[in-house]
Amino acid sequence: MSDQEEKKKPLSAMEGNEEVIRLPGGRRRERVIYLDAKTGEELYAEGDTEAYEEGEEGIDEELPDLDPVEDAEGEEDEEEELDATPVSEAWASFGVHEDSAFSVKLRVAEDGKTIWMASGGGDDVAYLLEVGDGVQAPENGSVFKFEGHTDSVANVSFSRDGKYLATAGLDAVIKVWNVSDGSLVYTLDGPSESIETVEWHPKGPVLLAGCGDGTAWMWDVSPKAGHALQVFGGHADAVNVARFTPDGSKVVTAGEDGTLRIWGPKTGKSLAVVQGHGFHEAGVNCLQIHHDNTLALTGGQDNNACLVNIATAKVKATLQGHNDGIEDVAWVAHNPWAITGSLDGRVGIWDLNTGQNRQFIENGTAGITSLQCVNDTIFTSDTAGYLRIWDVRSSQLIQTIRASSETLLAFDVLMSHRLVATASDDALLKIYKINL
């Protein structure tokens, strides 16, 4: 495998003869690579397998041809039928990336009309695109191409005031750009491994990142600053998500080691650790903090979600019922409900007071990759390239958009303009108008 080909492997890092692949949402799988014992050349790779025990050797001989498997009636198994549903026509489509588009964000400019879309991709590049105001043609807008990362740009995030854009890479670097002219403001480094997640402080120019080396970093990005404020160390594996509480008084991190940790942002000290019995038994993929600043919602690779009281560091409830890992979670703004999205193809709606399931929405066989809940509307994306819109109260489907024939890796909703942006494995960025 050439250096260039290895570089194009998104969300991955080599460890000996094993390649650990981090999927969007923080999930990991191990990919065993079999090498020729004499030449060292790659023979083939087996995905989604368990790691070898120490001292166990790989197989370097040819595999035999396998006969088709027959069912009980002697008929050969048929290949899974391909989804023939056509891709929906977009209001705007941008083929700027040369590899998978991993992240996308929408933002309204200070004039209240112009819409900016930011993206990051597996081609090590980020873009800032002026996509129009519904009158101006999207293709006539400004385009800023942000280069300088040496690995995939997995996350992008606008500052709270919209003046800056942070791009976070698997090269363990965050770059901060000026939205008005596309100039580079800061290059922030320090972690020894990939940036898994990035978030701005709710009240000031401070950036928080969770990293593949088990640390979380916080930087001051105010004018003439650009230096690290704290390094939060304690996780035994990658920090898949790091968030400020809505009031900015605490930092909460969760990761591949199956723990949730609460920190004091001013002191950098650990305030509490949630782990073990009653919490997740595998890595934590996602985390959201309630606007009351006391309740955290996590989703994990053990197929469960957990409600945690941040003040007491106690698990309030374990939400069980999914049959595969939970990739994203959300709150319902005006009801005491929580939302979970799983690779089992279902969306769960849960009562926060009882911890009981109110409803499972069946999305089909395609796994949920991400979700958002805006007012009383749930937005979901999935592995079959669909974006679906649901009513949270009735669980009825409002609109279906097939944005890609490949996996949708991210989306963002701009409800004020009834627009949704999508990013997918086919490297395309698209914007659709929604019927709400």
C-alpha positions in Angstrom: 0.0 0.0 0.0 1.5 3.3 -1.0 1.9 6.3 1.3 -0.7 8.2 -0.8 -3.2 5.4 -0.5 -2.6 5.1 3.2 -3.2 8.9 3.6 -6.5 8.6 1.8 -7.8 6.1 4.4 -10.1 8.4 6.5 -10.4 8.2 10.3 -7.6 5.7 10.7 -4.3 5.1 12.3 -1.8 2.2 11.7 -0.8 0.1 14.7 1.6 -2.7 13.7 -0.1 -4.9 11.2 -3.5 -3.8 12.3 -5.4 -0.7 11.1 -7.8 0.7 13.7 -10.6 2.5 11.8 -12.6 5.2 13.6 -16.0 5.7 12.0 -18.0 8.9 12.3 -19.6 9.0 15.7 -16.6 7.6 17.4 -17.2 3.8 16.7 -14.1 1.7 16.1 -13.6 -1.5 14.3 -10.4 -3.5 13.7 -9.2 -4.4 10.2 -6.6 -7.2 10.1 -4.1 -7.0 7.3 -2.4 -10.2 6.2 1.1 -9.8 4.9 3.4 -12.1 2.9 6.0 -13.4 5.4 8.8 -13.1 2.9 8.1 -9.9 1.0 6.0 -8.0 3.5 3.4 -7.2 0.8 -0.3 -7.0 1.7 -2.2 -10.1 0.6 -5.7 -9.2 1.7 -7.5 -7.4 4.5 -10.3 -8.7 6.6 -12.7 -6.1 8.0 -14.7 -6.1 11.2 -12.7 -8.9 12.8 -11.4 -9.4 16.3 -7.7 -8.6 16.9 -5.2 -11.4 17.0 -4.0 -12.6 20.3 -0.3 -11.9 21.0 1.9 -14.4 19.2 -0.8 -15.6 16.7 0.3 -15.5 13.1 -1.6 -14.4 10.0 -2.5 -16.7 7.2 -0.3 -16.2 4.1 -1.7 -19.0 1.8 -4.3 -18.7 -0.8 -7.9 -19.1 0.3 -10.0 -21.8 -1.4 -12.9 -21.0 -3.6 -16.2 -21.3 -1.7 -19.3 -22.8 -3.1 -22.6 -20.9 -2.9 -24.5 -21.5 0.3 -27.9 -23.1 -0.3 -31.0 -22.7 1.8 -33.1 -25.5 3.2 -34.9 -25.9 -0.1 -31.7 -26.2 -2.1 -31.9 -22.7 -3.7 -28.9 -20.4 -3.8 -29.0 -17.3 -1.6 -29.8 -14.3 -3.7 -27.8 -11.1 -3.4 -29.4 -8.3 -1.5 -31.4 -6.1 -3.9 -30.0 -2.7 -4.6 -32.2 0.3 -3.7 -33.4 1.7 -7.0 -34.8 4.9 -5.4 -33.4 7.9 -7.4 -31.3 10.5 -5.6 -33.5 13.6 -4.9 -32.8 16.8 -6.8 -31.0 19.3 -4.6 -31.5 23.0 -4.4 -27.7 23.3 -4.6 -24.9 20.7 -5.1 -21.2 21.2 -4.7 -18.6 18.8 -5.9 -15.6 20.5 -4.3 -14.2 17.6 -2.3 -12.1 14.8 -3.9 -12.9 12.3 -1.1 -15.6 11.6 1.4 -17.2 14.7 3.0 -17.2 14.1 6.8 -18.6 17.3 8.3 -20.9 20.1 7.2 -22.3 23.2 9.0 -24.6 26.0 8.0 -24.5 29.6 9.3 -26.4 32.8 8.5 -24.2 35.8 8.0 -24.6 39.1 9.9 -26.8 40.5 7.1 -29.4 37.9 8.1 -29.7 36.6 4.5 -26.4 35.2 3.2 -25.8 31.6 4.1 -22.4 30.1 4.7 -21.7 26.4 4.5 -18.5 24.9 5.9 -17.3 21.4 5.2 -14.3 19.1 5.9 -13.3 16.0 3.9 -11.1 13.0 3.5 -9.0 15.0 0.9 -7.4 16.9 3.9 -9.2 20.1 2.9 -12.0 22.3 4.3 -14.3 24.7 2.4 -16.3 27.7 3.2 -19.0 28.3 0.6 -21.4 31.2 0.2 -24.5 29.4 -0.9 -26.9 32.4 -1.5 -30.0 33.7 0.2 -32.7 32.0 -1.8 -32.6 34.7 -4.5 -28.9 34.8 -5.3 -27.8 31.8 -7.3 -25.7 29.5 -5.1 -23.0 29.1 -7.8 -22.4 32.8 -7.8 -21.2 32.9 -4.2 -17.7 33.2 -2.7 -15.6 30.1 -2.2 -12.7 29.7 0.3 -10.6 26.6 0.2 -8.7 26.0 3.4 -5.5 24.0 3.0 -2.8 23.1 5.4 -4.1 19.9 7.2 -2.1 16.8 6.5 -4.9 14.3 7.2 -8.7 14.2 6.9 -10.6 17.2 8.2 -13.2 15.3 10.3 -14.9 18.3 12.0 -15.8 21.9 11.3 -17.4 24.4 13.7 -18.5 28.0 13.5 -17.8 30.2 16.6 -20.9 31.5 18.5 -20.7 34.9 16.9 -20.1 33.4 13.4 -16.8 35.3 12.8 -14.5 32.3 12.9 -14.4 28.7 11.6 -12.5 26.0 13.3 -11.4 23.0 11.3 -10.2 19.9 13.1 -8.1 17.2 11.5 -6.9 13.7 12.1 -3.4 15.2 11.9 -4.0 16.3 15.5 -4.3 20.0 14.5 -7.0 22.6 14.7 -6.9 25.6 12.4 -9.0 28.7 13.0 -10.0 30.8 10.0 -11.5 34.3 9.6 -14.9 33.9 7.9 -15.0 37.4 6.4 -11.8 36.9 4.2 -10.7 33.3 4.6 -7.5 34.2 6.3 -5.8 31.8 8.8 -5.9 33.1 12.4 -4.4 30.3 14.4 -2.9 26.9 14.1 -3.5 25.0 17.4 -1.5 21.8 18.1 -0.4 19.8 21.1 -2.3 16.4 21.1 -0.3 13.5 19.9 -3.2 11.9 18.0 -6.3 12.8 16.0 -8.8 15.5 16.9 -12.1 13.5 17.3 -14.4 16.4 18.2 -14.3 20.2 18.5 -16.6 22.7 20.3 -16.6 26.4 21.0 -17.3 27.7 24.5 -20.9 29.1 24.8 -19.7 32.5 26.0 -16.2 33.3 24.7 -13.4 32.6 22.3 -12.3 29.3 23.7 -12.1 25.9 21.8 -12.4 22.5 23.3 -11.3 19.3 21.6 -11.4 15.6 22.3 -8.4 13.7 21.0 -7.4 10.2 20.0 -4.6 10.0 22.6 -7.1 10.0 25.5 -6.8 13.7 26.3 -9.0 16.8 25.9 -7.5 20.2 25.2 -8.8 23.7 25.7 -7.3 26.7 23.9 -7.7 30.5 24.2 -8.4 31.8 20.7 -8.9 35.5 21.6 -6.9 38.1 19.7 -3.1 37.8 20.3 -3.6 34.6 22.2 -3.8 31.2 20.5 -2.4 29.1 23.4 -3.5 26.1 25.4 -5.4 26.8 28.6 -5.9 23.3 29.9 -5.1 19.7 29.1 -7.5 17.2 30.6 -5.9 13.8 31.0 -7.4 10.7 32.4 -9.1 8.6 29.7 -7.5 5.3 28.8 -8.4 5.6 25.2 -9.7 8.1 22.6 -12.0 10.9 23.7 -14.8 10.6 21.2 -16.7 13.6 22.4 -16.0 16.7 24.6 -18.6 19.3 25.5 -19.0 22.4 27.7 -22.1 22.5 29.8 -24.5 25.2 28.4 -23.5 27.7 31.1 -19.8 27.0 30.4 -19.0 26.1 34.0 -17.9 22.5 33.4 -16.3 20.3 30.7 -17.7 16.8 30.1 -15.9 14.2 28.1 -16.7 10.6 27.1 -14.7 8.1 25.2 -13.6 4.7 23.9 -12.8 3.6 27.4 -16.4 3.6 28.3 -16.2 6.4 30.9 -17.7 9.8 31.3 -15.5 12.4 33.1 -16.5 15.8 34.5 -13.8 18.6 34.7 -13.4 22.1 36.1 -12.3 24.2 33.0 -10.5 26.8 35.1 -8.5 24.4 37.2 -8.3 21.5 34.8 -9.0 19.1 37.7 -11.2 16.0 37.5 -14.4 16.5 39.4 -16.0 13.1 38.9 -15.8 9.9 36.9 -18.8 7.8 35.8 -18.0 4.2 34.9 -18.6 0.6 35.6 -21.9 -1.1 36.7 -24.9 0.8 35.5 -23.0 2.8 32.9 -21.7 1.7 29.5 -19.9 -1.6 29.1 -18.1 -0.4 25.9 -17.0 2.8 24.2 -19.2 5.9 24.3 -20.0 7.3 20.9 -22.0 10.4 21.6 -23.0 12.9 24.3 -25.4 15.7 24.7 -25.9 18.0 27.8 -29.4 19.2 28.7 -30.0 23.0 28.9 -30.5 22.6 32.7 -26.7 22.0 33.0 -27.3 18.9 35.2 -28.3 16.0 32.9 -26.1 14.3 30.3 -27.3 11.8 27.7 -24.8 9.3 26.3 -25.0 6.6 23.6 -22.7 3.7 23.4 -21.4 0.7 21.5 -23.1 -1.6 24.0 -26.4 -0.6 22.3 -27.6 1.4 25.4 -28.0 5.1 26.2 -27.5 6.5 29.7 -28.9 9.4 31.6 -26.4 10.8 34.0 -26.8 13.5 36.7 -23.7 15.6 36.3 -24.0 17.2 39.8 -24.0 13.8 41.6 -22.1 11.7 38.9 -24.8 9.1 39.2 -26.6 7.2 36.4 -30.2 8.1 36.6 -31.4 5.6 34.0 -30.2 3.1 31.4 -32.2 3.2 28.2 -32.3 -0.3 26.8 -34.0 -1.6 23.7 -31.7 -1.0 20.7 -30.0 -3.9 19.0 -26.9 -2.2 17.7 -24.6 0.7 18.7 -26.1 4.1 19.3 -24.6 6.7 17.0 -26.3 9.9 18.1 -28.6 11.3 20.8 -30.6 14.5 21.2 -33.1 16.3 23.5 -36.6 17.3 22.8 -36.8 21.0 23.6 -40.3 21.4 25.0 -40.9 17.9 26.4 -39.1 15.7 29.0 -38.0 13.4 26.2 -34.7 12.1 24.8 -34.0 10.8 21.3 -31.6 8.0 20.3 -30.5 6.9 16.8 -28.9 3.5 16.3 -27.3 1.4 13.6 -30.2 -1.1 14.1 -32.2 1.3 11.9 -34.4 2.7 14.7 -35.0 6.0 16.4 -35.9 5.7 20.1 -38.0 8.3 22.0 -37.6 8.1 25.8 -39.4 9.6 28.8 -36.8 11.3 31.0 -38.9 11.0 34.1 -39.4 7.2 33.9 -36.5 6.1 31.7 -39.0 4.1 29.7 -39.3 3.9 25.9 -42.3 5.8 24.5 -41.8 4.8 20.8 -39.4 3.2 18.4 -39.5 4.7 14.9 -38.6 2.2 12.3 -36.2 3.7 9.7 -35.8 0.4 7.8 -32.7 -1.7 7.5 -30.3 1.3 7.1 -28.5 2.3 10.2 -28.9 5.8 11.7 -25.6 7.8 11.4 -26.7 11.1 13.0 -29.8 12.9 14.2 -31.0 16.3 15.3 -34.2 17.4 17.0 -35.4 20.9 16.2 -38.5 22.1 18.1 -40.9 19.1 17.5 -39.1 17.7 14.4 -36.6 14.9 14.2 -34.1 14.8 11.4 -32.2 11.6 10.7 -29.5 10.5 8.2 -28.6 6.9 7.5 -26.2 4.5 5.8 -28.4 4.2 2.7 -28.0 7.9 1.9 -31.5 9.0 3.1 -32.4 12.1 5.2 -35.8 11.7 6.8 -37.9 14.1 8.8 -40.3 12.9 11.5 -42.9 14.5 13.8 -41.7 13.8 17.4 -45.2 13.7 18.8 -46.9 11.4 16.3 -43.8 9.7 15.0 -45.2 10.2 11.5 -42.8 10.6 8.6 -43.0 14.2 7.2 -40.5 14.1 4.3 -38.0 11.7 2.7 -34.9 13.0 0.9 -32.5 10.6 -0.8 -29.4 12.8 -0.8 -26.9 10.1 -1.9 -26.7 6.5 -3.0 -23.9 6.2 -0.4 -23.7 6.7 3.4 -24.7 10.2 4.7 -21.9 11.0 7.1 -23.3 14.4 8.4 -26.0 17.0 7.9 -27.0 20.3 9.4 -30.4 22.1 9.6 -31.0 25.8 9.1 -34.6 26.0 10.2 -34.9 29.8 9.8 -34.4 29.3 6.0 -36.0 25.8 5.8 -32.7 24.3 4.5 -30.7 21.2 5.3 -27.1 20.5 4.1 -25.8 17.0 3.7 -22.3 15.5 3.4 -21.7 12.0 2.2 -19.3 9.3 1.2 -19.7 10.2 -2.5 -17.8 13.5 -1.7 -20.7 15.7 -2.5 -22.2 18.5 -0.5 -25.9 19.2 -1.1 -28.5 21.6 0.2 -32.2 20.8 0.2 -35.3 22.8 0.9 -37.5 21.1 3.5 -41.3 21.1 3.7 -42.1 22.4 7.1 
